[in-house]
Amino acid sequence: MTREIIAKNELDFETQGRRDYYVKVEQPTIWGQYLIPVTVIVGPNAEAGKGVVAIGSTHGNEYEGPVAIKHLLKTINTDDVLGRIILIPVLNISAFKAGKRDTPEDGKNLNREFPGDANGTITQKFADIITTYIFPQVHVVLDLHAGGLVCRFPETASFHHVEDEEQFKTMQAVSRGFGCEFTMFYQDETAGLLTSTAEKLGKITIGTELGHGQSVNYAGVEMAKRGILNAAIFSGQLKDIGLPEKIYSDQKLVDGSSARSSMLAPFDGIFEPCCDLGARVNEGDVVAILHQFDRIDEEPLEILASQDGYIITQAWEAIVQQGQTITLIAQLTEWSHS
Ligand SMILES: [Zn+2]
């Protein structure tokens, strides 16, 4: 199959059927273009502003999202699509090709540059394509991440607390379709996120953490495929194709939004976790140890749980720096969707 290479303003989101594009973004260094793969599938009941988009590789070294979406490019049957489904397996194609979290050319983190800038740096241009061309076509936004080299997670769906109760409840309901044990809402102070930009536009927005360590986690790929298809079915964009049930039996909504949730390294050191990801801990439990090997005969620092809850994040690499989030403990809370 040959993909059509087009400019961003040539994307057709309206005509019924399937189109597989490469969208051009000018390369800042060589004479040429980066090509972002974008597939648009439009069914007979598509409505203006309604649809689902799934985006992989907002960070270049997170692989479950791209792999899952690549599978769905083959398995979603156009005849089953009722509304609009947009699949973008690799958004930051520059960072992906380099195997890096951030864009090599400008050193920017795409997930800090939203809403983007059509006249900005390459990373800001990637963000602008999503904000200007994709967001107006959809009401459901799925941004598929993993921990990269920064940290590790149990498979987790996520979003922020939003003021609109209906939006908040619907995000909870859609997150259930990913089938994972944990759905977390977390602090919304970080500027420039794809997800918070979509949330502020009223989109039903789900982020995910599908694995870690620059690997491909089997459970994470399965979770992403399941979550995308369920979101498309739930929102009326895809026929109910009878997905096999692989839903964790005791799905938990956890709140990681308080400042207490994030536990920071008080000094540079070697991080030793003392419990498993997803473990239930009580305030005061030893959840990690921080070692300093240039003070090898001194007692290491025991990191005590800041609150009761579940371990949703741990640092991945052993070497951690002062101020880095080394453990996140999220508190169990109640689902509020119907
Ligand atoms: Zn990421």
Residues whose N, C-alpha, C, O or C-beta is under 5 A from the ligand:
A	BS01	ZN	H59 E62 H145 A146
